[in-house]
Amino acid sequence: MTFERHPVTVWKKSSFSGEGGNNCIQLATTPAGVAIRESTDPGAIVTTTPVRLRAFLDAVKTGALDAPRQA
């Protein structure tokens, strides 16, 4: 993943975010792949490829990135 500042024309947010606030992650497609930003800091954009984004989302969903539980 890289951190870049560049314009993207169409940002999409989750329907779970609701209409009321700036508390969501937004995604957009770019010529380089996928751009991701936090609505509270829209100037900071992370870019990645669709394959790497899928791998990250799969790891989140399966708990592979969870911290070990303390005994």
C-alpha positions as CSV (number, residue, x, y, z in Angstrom):
1,M,0.0,0.0,0.0
2,T,1.1,3.5,-0.6
3,F,0.1,6.9,0.8
4,E,-0.7,9.5,-1.7
5,R,-2.6,12.8,-2.2
6,H,-4.4,12.9,-5.5
7,P,-7.9,13.7,-6.7
8,V,-10.4,11.0,-7.2
9,T,-13.7,11.8,-8.8
10,V,-16.1,9.2,-7.4
11,W,-15.9,8.1,-3.7
12,K,-18.3,5.4,-2.4
13,K,-19.1,4.7,1.2
14,S,-20.8,1.9,3.0
15,S,-24.5,2.0,3.3
16,F,-24.0,1.1,7.0
17,S,-22.4,4.6,7.5
18,G,-25.7,6.4,7.5
19,E,-26.4,9.8,6.2
20,G,-25.6,11.8,9.3
21,G,-21.9,12.1,9.7
22,N,-18.3,11.9,8.7
23,N,-17.4,8.6,10.3
24,C,-16.8,6.2,7.5
25,I,-14.2,4.7,5.2
26,Q,-14.6,5.6,1.5
27,L,-13.4,3.7,-1.6
28,A,-12.8,4.8,-5.1
29,T,-11.3,3.1,-8.2
30,T,-8.2,4.8,-9.8
31,P,-6.0,4.0,-12.8
32,A,-3.6,2.5,-10.3
33,G,-6.2,0.3,-8.4
34,V,-8.2,1.2,-5.4
35,A,-8.0,4.3,-3.2
36,I,-9.2,4.3,0.4
37,R,-9.7,7.3,2.7
38,E,-11.2,8.1,6.1
39,S,-14.0,10.6,5.9
40,T,-12.6,12.7,8.8
41,D,-9.3,13.1,6.9
42,P,-10.2,13.0,3.2
43,G,-6.8,14.4,2.0
44,A,-5.0,11.3,3.3
45,I,-5.5,8.5,0.7
46,V,-4.1,5.0,0.7
47,T,-3.9,3.2,-2.6
48,T,-3.6,-0.5,-3.2
49,T,-4.5,-3.1,-5.8
50,P,-7.8,-5.0,-5.8
51,V,-5.9,-8.3,-5.1
52,R,-4.2,-6.9,-2.0
53,L,-7.4,-5.3,-0.8
54,R,-9.2,-8.6,-1.1
55,A,-6.4,-10.4,0.9
56,F,-6.6,-7.7,3.6
57,L,-10.4,-8.0,3.8
58,D,-10.3,-11.8,3.9
59,A,-7.7,-11.6,6.8
60,V,-9.9,-9.2,8.7
61,K,-13.0,-11.4,8.3
62,T,-11.3,-14.5,9.4
63,G,-9.6,-12.9,12.4
64,A,-6.1,-13.5,11.1
65,L,-5.1,-9.9,12.2
66,D,-6.6,-10.1,15.6
67,A,-4.3,-9.6,18.6
68,P,-3.6,-12.7,20.6
69,R,-5.9,-13.0,23.6
70,Q,-4.3,-12.4,27.0
71,A,-4.5,-15.4,29.4
